[in-house]
Amino acid sequence: MFFEPLQSYYAPTVTLFIFAAFIIHDQLFSNRIKKLFLLESTVILVIILATWIDRCLSVQSPASSAWKLRNCTSFMNFFLSPCSPAILVSIYRPYSWKSRLHCLLFYLPLFCSMGSCIASLKYGLVFSISPENTYLRGKLFVIPFIAAFFYMASVVFFSWNQKKKYKKEETILVMLILIAEAVATILEVIFHIRFMIWSTSEICLILYFLQLTVQKIIFEPLTGAFSRLSYNKTIEKLNGKFSCVFAMIDINNLKQINDTYGHCAGDDAIWTIAQSLMKNADKRMSLYRIGGDEFALLMKGNNPQAVIHTLRQARIQCSRHYPPITFACGTDVYTPQQNLFEFITRTDVTMYACKKQMKRNQ
């Protein structure tokens, strides 16, 4: 019986250790996020081992004391199950609650599930193992599952309520993970297909981490605009194939803002301009941060007036900021017949000419 769970859990167990090593050496995420993923991996690993041991003990003779150990393994499984999605919710902590009372109420289902599992050791509310080494479901068997899916649904909710441009893609992935977990639970609990839930959970966790990693690479963290790498890839795809309206944008007097008000004010200026541009841009436009205070606004097609309108509206909004923020820009239309890199250089020159003119007008 040892080899049956080994066939199902060897690869997930080894992968978890490799994944943990990858998280430890990751340079993209904060220490808090890395600790949460490591804690999540540890919970899944403990549950996998508990499930593995429980399966090995389930074939022991009733005369042995295996049923006592199975009480411990079953307890670990049910006790920790809601903890896994509850840990993922903590990734969105800034968006989730406003006070300690909100926090306490939010984790009430987890505490109820844990309490029912502890009570099950004596009263069999969620599970029980008889002296004949027989596993029995209690009247409150569904409590841990309800708590777990409550927190999975909460991850979807908090993901959607992020103030990030790429929240839609992340939320879709989280919803797919929720569906995958639901299917795995149905297959294991109702149809008794073993070792489904936590193998699926591990795969989904790794995919979720990879999704967040890709977002870190594609998007620039301060502003939410596309990164320089995304810009370079877009230029490669665009070259000689599509018409596009380019707007090269450069913030005025950023060094002066940094020197006078501090670098936090400089970051705020960069963020404000990016948000103003993205707020006024339509769905055909993409904003890229290509340098410290430089942006590129691209729109496929041949409609420069739409880009000019976006820039004008962004300027109006930035002028209301304190201290007031201004930016220079150069706008032109690229066609596939042109040399793209020469075109970008010319647009850059136009932007710097605008910058000089704005300085003369001050």
VEXDREN-2710 file (C-alpha; in Angstrom, 1 decimal):
% VEXDREN-2710
k/r/px/py/pz
1/MET/0.0/0.0/0.0
2/PHE/3.0/2.3/0.5
3/PHE/3.7/2.3/-3.3
4/GLU/0.1/3.3/-4.3
5/PRO/0.4/6.9/-2.8
6/LEU/4.1/6.9/-3.8
7/GLN/3.0/6.7/-7.5
8/SER/0.7/9.7/-7.1
9/TYR/2.7/11.8/-4.6
10/TYR/6.4/11.3/-5.5
11/ALA/6.4/13.9/-8.3
12/PRO/4.3/16.5/-6.3
13/THR/6.5/16.1/-3.2
14/VAL/9.8/16.6/-5.1
15/THR/8.3/19.5/-7.1
16/LEU/7.3/21.2/-3.9
17/PHE/10.9/21.1/-2.6
18/ILE/12.2/22.5/-5.9
19/PHE/9.5/25.1/-5.9
20/ALA/10.4/26.2/-2.4
21/ALA/14.1/26.6/-3.4
22/PHE/12.9/28.7/-6.4
23/ILE/10.9/30.9/-4.1
24/ILE/13.8/31.4/-1.7
25/HIS/16.1/32.6/-4.5
26/ASP/13.4/34.8/-6.2
27/GLN/14.3/38.5/-6.5
28/LEU/11.0/39.8/-7.9
29/PHE/8.7/39.5/-4.8
30/SER/8.8/41.1/-1.4
31/ASN/9.8/39.0/1.6
32/ARG/6.2/38.9/2.8
33/ILE/4.9/37.4/-0.4
34/LYS/7.7/34.9/-0.5
35/LYS/7.0/33.8/3.1
36/LEU/3.3/33.4/2.2
37/PHE/4.1/31.1/-0.7
38/LEU/6.6/29.2/1.4
39/LEU/4.0/28.8/4.1
40/GLU/1.4/27.7/1.5
41/SER/3.9/25.1/0.1
42/THR/4.6/23.8/3.6
43/VAL/0.9/23.3/4.4
44/ILE/0.3/21.4/1.1
45/LEU/3.4/19.3/1.8
46/VAL/2.2/18.4/5.3
47/ILE/-1.3/17.5/4.0
48/ILE/0.2/15.3/1.3
49/LEU/2.4/13.5/3.8
50/ALA/-0.6/13.1/6.2
51/THR/-2.7/11.7/3.3
52/TRP/0.1/9.4/2.3
53/ILE/0.5/8.0/5.9
54/ASP/-3.2/7.7/6.3
55/ARG/-3.5/5.6/3.2
56/CYS/-0.7/3.3/4.5
57/LEU/-2.4/2.9/7.9
58/SER/-5.8/2.3/6.4
59/VAL/-4.9/-1.3/5.5
60/GLN/-3.6/-2.2/8.9
61/SER/-5.5/-4.9/10.8
62/PRO/-8.1/-3.8/13.3
63/ALA/-6.1/-5.4/16.1
64/SER/-3.3/-2.9/15.7
65/SER/-3.3/0.7/17.0
66/ALA/-3.2/2.1/13.5
67/TRP/-6.7/3.7/14.1
68/LYS/-5.2/6.0/16.7
69/LEU/-2.6/7.3/14.3
70/ARG/-5.2/7.7/11.6
71/ASN/-7.1/10.0/13.9
72/CYS/-4.0/12.2/13.9
73/THR/-3.5/12.1/10.1
74/SER/-7.2/12.7/9.4
75/PHE/-7.2/15.6/11.9
76/MET/-4.2/17.2/10.1
77/ASN/-5.9/16.8/6.7
78/PHE/-9.2/18.4/7.8
79/PHE/-7.6/21.0/10.1
80/LEU/-5.2/22.4/7.5
81/SER/-7.4/22.2/4.4
82/PRO/-9.0/25.6/4.8
83/CYS/-5.6/27.1/5.8
84/SER/-4.3/26.7/2.3
85/PRO/-6.7/29.2/0.5
86/ALA/-6.8/31.4/3.6
87/ILE/-3.0/31.9/3.2
88/LEU/-3.5/33.0/-0.4
89/VAL/-6.1/35.6/0.7
90/SER/-3.3/37.2/2.8
91/ILE/-1.5/38.2/-0.4
92/TYR/-4.3/40.8/-0.9
93/ARG/-4.3/42.0/2.7
94/PRO/-4.2/45.7/1.8
95/TYR/-7.4/45.3/-0.1
96/SER/-9.3/43.1/2.2
97/TRP/-10.2/44.7/5.5
98/LYS/-10.1/48.1/7.3
99/SER/-9.9/47.0/11.0
100/ARG/-9.0/44.1/13.3
101/LEU/-12.7/43.4/13.7
102/HIS/-13.1/43.0/9.9
103/CYS/-10.1/40.7/10.0
104/LEU/-11.5/38.6/12.9
105/LEU/-14.9/38.3/11.2
106/PHE/-13.3/37.4/7.9
107/TYR/-11.4/34.5/9.5
108/LEU/-14.3/33.3/11.6
109/PRO/-15.1/30.4/9.1
110/LEU/-11.5/29.2/9.5
111/PHE/-11.8/29.3/13.3
112/CYS/-15.1/27.4/13.2
113/SER/-13.6/24.8/10.9
114/MET/-10.6/24.3/13.2
115/GLY/-12.8/24.1/16.2
116/SER/-15.0/21.5/14.7
117/CYS/-11.9/19.4/13.7
118/ILE/-10.5/19.6/17.3
119/ALA/-13.9/18.5/18.6
120/SER/-14.0/15.7/16.2
121/LEU/-11.1/14.0/18.0
122/LYS/-13.6/13.3/20.8
123/TYR/-17.1/13.6/19.3
124/GLY/-16.6/12.7/15.6
125/LEU/-18.3/15.8/14.3
126/VAL/-16.3/16.0/11.1
127/PHE/-14.6/12.6/11.0
128/SER/-13.9/9.6/13.2
129/ILE/-11.8/6.4/13.1
130/SER/-13.3/3.5/14.8
131/PRO/-11.3/0.9/16.8
132/GLU/-11.9/-1.4/13.8
133/ASN/-9.8/1.1/11.8
134/THR/-12.8/2.3/9.8
135/TYR/-13.1/5.8/8.6
136/LEU/-16.5/7.5/9.1
137/ARG/-17.8/10.9/8.1
138/GLY/-19.3/13.1/10.7
139/LYS/-22.4/15.3/10.6
140/LEU/-20.2/18.4/10.0
141/PHE/-18.1/16.8/7.4
142/VAL/-18.7/19.6/4.9
143/ILE/-17.6/22.4/7.3
144/PRO/-13.9/22.4/6.2
145/PHE/-14.8/22.2/2.6
146/ILE/-17.2/25.2/2.9
147/ALA/-14.6/27.2/4.7
148/ALA/-12.0/26.3/2.0
149/PHE/-14.2/27.4/-0.9
150/PHE/-15.2/30.5/1.0
151/TYR/-11.6/31.6/1.0
152/MET/-11.0/30.5/-2.6
153/ALA/-14.0/32.7/-3.6
154/SER/-12.5/35.5/-1.5
155/VAL/-9.2/35.2/-3.5
156/VAL/-11.2/35.8/-6.7
157/PHE/-13.0/38.8/-5.1
158/PHE/-9.9/40.5/-3.8
159/SER/-8.0/39.8/-7.1
160/TRP/-10.7/41.6/-9.0
161/ASN/-10.8/44.5/-6.6
162/GLN/-7.1/45.3/-7.0
163/LYS/-6.2/48.7/-8.4
164/LYS/-4.1/47.1/-11.2
165/LYS/-4.4/47.2/-14.9
166/TYR/-3.8/43.5/-15.2
167/LYS/-6.4/42.4/-12.6
168/LYS/-8.6/40.8/-15.3
169/GLU/-6.0/38.3/-16.4
170/GLU/-5.1/37.4/-12.8
171/THR/-8.8/37.0/-11.8
172/ILE/-9.5/34.7/-14.7
173/LEU/-6.6/32.4/-13.7
174/VAL/-7.8/32.4/-10.0
175/MET/-11.4/31.5/-11.2
176/LEU/-9.9/28.6/-13.3
177/ILE/-8.0/27.5/-10.2
178/LEU/-11.2/27.5/-8.2
179/ILE/-13.0/25.4/-10.8
180/ALA/-10.1/22.9/-10.9
181/GLU/-10.1/22.6/-7.1
182/ALA/-13.9/22.1/-7.2
183/VAL/-13.6/19.3/-9.8
184/ALA/-10.8/17.6/-7.9
185/THR/-12.8/17.7/-4.7
186/ILE/-15.8/16.2/-6.4
187/LEU/-13.7/13.4/-7.9
188/GLU/-12.1/12.6/-4.6
189/VAL/-15.0/13.1/-2.1
190/ILE/-17.9/11.8/-4.2
191/PHE/-16.4/9.4/-6.6
192/HIS/-13.6/8.3/-4.3
193/ILE/-10.7/8.8/-6.8
194/ARG/-7.8/9.1/-4.5
195/PHE/-5.0/11.8/-4.3
196/MET/-6.8/14.4/-6.5
197/ILE/-7.2/17.4/-4.3
198/TRP/-3.7/18.2/-3.1
199/SER/-1.9/17.2/-6.3
200/THR/-4.3/19.7/-8.1
201/SER/-3.7/22.3/-5.4
202/GLU/0.1/22.1/-5.8
203/ILE/-0.1/22.5/-9.6
204/CYS/-2.5/25.4/-9.2
205/LEU/-0.2/27.1/-6.7
206/ILE/2.8/26.9/-9.0
207/LEU/0.7/28.2/-11.9
208/TYR/-0.5/31.1/-9.8
209/PHE/3.0/32.0/-8.8
210/LEU/4.2/31.9/-12.4
211/GLN/1.3/34.1/-13.4
212/LEU/2.3/36.7/-10.8
213/THR/5.9/36.4/-11.9
214/VAL/4.9/37.0/-15.6
215/GLN/3.0/40.1/-14.4
216/LYS/6.1/41.4/-12.6
217/ILE/8.0/41.1/-15.9
218/ILE/5.4/42.4/-18.3
219/PHE/4.2/45.3/-16.1
220/GLU/6.2/48.1/-14.4
221/PRO/5.5/47.9/-10.7
222/LEU/5.4/51.6/-9.8
223/THR/3.0/52.8/-12.4
224/GLY/1.2/49.7/-13.7
225/ALA/2.3/50.6/-17.3
226/PHE/3.9/48.0/-19.5
227/SER/7.6/47.5/-18.9
228/ARG/10.6/48.3/-21.2
229/LEU/10.8/44.6/-22.0
230/SER/7.2/44.6/-23.2
231/TYR/7.9/47.7/-25.2
232/ASN/10.9/46.0/-27.0
233/LYS/8.8/42.9/-27.8
234/THR/6.0/45.2/-29.1
235/ILE/8.4/47.0/-31.4
236/GLU/9.7/43.7/-32.7
237/LYS/6.2/42.6/-33.6
238/LEU/5.2/46.0/-35.0
239/ASN/8.3/46.5/-37.3
240/GLY/7.2/46.6/-40.9
241/LYS/3.8/45.0/-40.3
242/PHE/1.3/47.5/-38.8
243/SER/0.5/51.2/-38.8
244/CYS/0.7/52.8/-35.4
245/VAL/0.5/56.1/-33.7
246/PHE/3.5/56.8/-31.5
247/ALA/3.7/59.4/-28.7
248/MET/7.0/59.7/-26.9
249/ILE/6.5/61.4/-23.5
250/ASP/9.1/62.9/-21.1
251/ILE/8.3/64.4/-17.6
252/ASN/9.5/68.0/-17.2
253/ASN/11.6/69.0/-14.2
254/LEU/11.6/65.7/-12.5
255/LYS/15.0/66.3/-11.0
256/GLN/13.8/69.6/-9.6
257/ILE/10.8/67.8/-8.0
258/ASN/13.1/65.2/-6.5
259/ASP/15.6/67.8/-5.1
260/THR/12.8/70.1/-3.8
261/TYR/10.2/67.7/-2.4
262/GLY/12.1/64.4/-2.2
263/HIS/12.2/61.2/-4.2
264/CYS/8.8/60.1/-2.9
265/ALA/7.3/63.2/-4.6
266/GLY/9.2/62.3/-7.8
267/ASP/7.8/58.7/-7.7
268/ASP/4.3/60.3/-7.1
269/ALA/4.8/62.5/-10.2
270/ILE/5.7/59.5/-12.3
271/TRP/2.7/57.6/-11.0
272/THR/0.4/60.5/-11.5
273/ILE/1.3/61.0/-15.2
274/ALA/1.0/57.3/-15.9
275/GLN/-2.4/57.0/-14.2
276/SER/-3.6/60.1/-16.1
277/LEU/-2.5/58.7/-19.4
278/MET/-4.0/55.2/-18.8
279/LYS/-7.2/56.7/-17.4
280/ASN/-7.8/58.7/-20.6
281/ALA/-6.5/56.2/-23.1
282/ASP/-9.0/54.0/-24.9
283/LYS/-8.7/50.2/-25.3
284/ARG/-6.6/50.5/-28.5
285/MET/-3.8/52.4/-26.6
286/SER/-1.0/50.9/-24.6
287/LEU/1.3/52.8/-22.3
288/TYR/4.9/51.7/-21.8
289/ARG/7.5/53.1/-19.2
290/ILE/10.7/53.0/-21.2
291/GLY/12.9/54.9/-18.9
292/GLY/13.0/56.7/-15.5
293/ASP/10.8/59.6/-16.6
294/GLU/10.0/58.5/-20.2
295/PHE/6.9/56.8/-21.6
296/ALA/5.7/55.7/-24.9
297/LEU/2.0/55.7/-25.8
298/LEU/1.2/53.4/-28.8
299/MET/-2.1/52.9/-30.6
300/LYS/-2.5/50.6/-33.6
301/GLY/-4.1/52.3/-36.6
302/ASN/-3.9/55.8/-38.1
303/ASN/-5.8/58.1/-35.8
304/PRO/-3.4/60.6/-34.2
305/GLN/-6.3/62.8/-33.0
306/ALA/-7.3/60.1/-30.5
307/VAL/-3.8/60.1/-29.0
308/ILE/-3.6/63.9/-29.0
309/HIS/-6.9/64.0/-27.2
310/THR/-5.6/61.5/-24.6
311/LEU/-2.4/63.6/-24.0
312/ARG/-4.5/66.8/-23.7
313/GLN/-6.8/65.4/-21.1
314/ALA/-3.8/63.9/-19.2
315/ARG/-2.1/67.3/-19.2
316/ILE/-5.2/68.9/-17.7
317/GLN/-5.4/66.4/-14.9
318/CYS/-1.7/66.6/-14.1
319/SER/-1.8/70.4/-13.9
320/ARG/-4.2/70.0/-10.9
321/HIS/-1.6/68.0/-9.0
322/TYR/0.6/69.6/-6.3
323/PRO/3.2/70.4/-7.3
324/PRO/1.9/70.8/-10.9
325/ILE/3.3/68.3/-13.3
326/THR/3.9/68.8/-17.0
327/PHE/5.3/66.6/-19.7
328/ALA/6.7/67.1/-23.2
329/CYS/5.6/64.8/-26.0
330/GLY/6.2/64.1/-29.7
331/THR/3.5/62.4/-31.8
332/ASP/3.7/60.9/-35.2
333/VAL/2.2/58.1/-37.3
334/TYR/4.3/55.1/-38.3
335/THR/3.5/53.1/-41.5
336/PRO/5.1/49.8/-42.4
337/GLN/7.0/51.4/-45.3
338/GLN/9.1/53.4/-42.9
339/ASN/12.2/52.4/-41.1
340/LEU/10.8/51.9/-37.6
341/PHE/14.0/52.8/-35.6
342/GLU/14.6/55.9/-37.7
343/PHE/11.0/56.9/-37.1
344/ILE/11.3/56.4/-33.3
345/THR/14.4/58.6/-33.4
346/ARG/12.6/61.4/-35.3
347/THR/9.7/61.2/-32.8
348/ASP/12.1/61.4/-30.0
349/VAL/13.7/64.5/-31.6
350/THR/10.2/66.1/-31.9
351/MET/9.5/65.3/-28.2
352/TYR/12.8/67.0/-27.1
353/ALA/12.0/70.0/-29.3
354/CYS/8.7/70.3/-27.5
355/LYS/10.5/70.0/-24.2
356/LYS/12.8/73.0/-25.1
357/GLN/9.9/75.0/-26.2
358/MET/8.0/74.5/-22.9
359/LYS/11.1/75.5/-21.0
360/ARG/11.4/78.7/-23.0
361/ASN/7.7/79.5/-22.3
362/GLN/8.1/79.1/-18.5
END
